[in-house]
Structures are given as C-alpha cells and as structure tokens.
Amino acid sequence: MPTAKQAHKPVEKDAIDHDPNIESLIEGARYPATVRSLTSFAEDQGASEEALDIIQALPDRDYSSLSEVLRATGQIEKLPGQENLFSSN
C-alpha cells in the first residue's frame, strides 16, 4: 500500500518510475534553486547515483519551489545517456 508521500508523486504518461526519495532529499533546499544547487544539496544529503541522475536530467532553469521540481521530474522519460529525455507531450 502506498504511503502518503508516494500517493502524490507526479504521474505522466510513459514517465519512468522515480526514486521515491527525491522529495525527501531536496525538501530542505533553498528556493529559487538551479539544477546545480539541487544536485549539490542532494549530494550533501547522501543521495544515490540514481537520484542524482534524475535531478541532473531536469531542464536547466530556476525552480521556485519543491512542487515545481517534482512536477518537472514527472516529465522525465529516460535517464541521461538514453534518447528522448523529455516528453514532447
């Protein structure tokens, strides 16, 4: 049975299943935040390589909140090194 945190995970058609710890890894980050600052913050929190790959696959822009980052992770179809990183839908 999914926990409360997992229940509101962003869902997009054909999206990959994301590391459920992304939210807890970056929820204390300062916003606005860039991909670089989110990656650094997550590294300091002991993020897995998979979690860091997901963060680094985000579009390179400023994020104003945690919820904005989580919405963006729902658009990632494939991890770096694979084709078609982001959905065109």
N, C-alpha and C positions, 0 to 999 in steps of 0.2 A: 504494500500500500504506500503511495507517495506521501512524503512529508509535506507540511505547509510550504516550505521553501521550494520544493520540487513542483508543486501544483501550479505555481505561477510562472514557471520557466517559459520564456518566449518560444513559440512554436511557429514555424514557417514550413510551407510545403517543400519537401525534399531537403530540409535542413539536416545537418549532421546532429548526432546526439552529443551535446556538450558536457564537459566536465561539470558536475553539479556543484563544485566548489568555487566556480568563478565568482559568484556573488559574494561569498564569504571572504574570498581573497582580496577583493577590491572595495568592499563596502566602507572601509575607513579612509579611502583615498580622498585627497583634496580636489575639489572641482572648481573651475573647469580643469579638465585633465586631457593630456595628449596620450597617444598610444605609448610613446616613450615613457612618460611618467607613470602610466598604469602598469607597464611591464616592470619598471623598476620597483614600484610599490609591491607588486605581486611576488617578485623575486625576494624581497625583504620578508615577505610572509611565508616563504618556503614553498612557493608554487611548483607544481610538477612541470616537466617539459611540455606535456600535452596542454596544460592550462596556459603556459606562456605562449605556445604556438597559436592558440585560439586568440589570445589578446593581441598578439603581433599581426594576426590576419585581419584585424579590424581596419576599416578605412582610416587613413591618416588625417585626422581632423581633431578639433577640440570637442570634448564631450562635457556637457553641462551638468550631468547627474549620473548616478549609478543606473537608474532606469533607462537612460539613453544608451548607455554601454550595453546593457542586457538586451535591449531591442536590436542593437547592431549585431550582437553575437547570434541572434536568431536568423540573420540573413546570410551567415557564412555557410556555404555548401560543402566546401572541401578545404583541407588544411594546406598551408604553404607547400609548394613542390608538386601540387596537383593542378590540373587545369580548372578553369571556371570557379575561381574563389568565391565570387558573389553571384547571387541570383539576379537574373535580369528581369524577374517579375516584380 
